Amino acid sequence: EVELRAWLREALAGMNPRSAEVFTLKHLEGYSNREIAESLKTSPGVIAVTLHRTRLRLQKEIQAFLGEKP
């Protein structure tokens, strides 16, 4: 678990800062898409798209980290 957390921190650090921020607010801090959108002065739709793309990227990266084929 510690290794996975370290991997996640490193993966987020290598991302676009906005994507990492949105992901962190949603999945680590528990904010809703609407709350994130309000705080970042954008729309919930933009947040949803950002989260989707970020999750896809992280999914590919974790598969590579674990040595799995996509």
Long-range contacts (C-beta under 8 A, 24 or more apart in sequence): 7-62, 7-65, 8-58, 11-58, 11-61, 11-62, 15-54, 15-57, 18-50, 19-50, 19-53, 19-54, 19-57, 20-54, 22-47, 22-50, 22-51, 22-54, 23-51, 23-54, 23-55, 23-58, 26-51
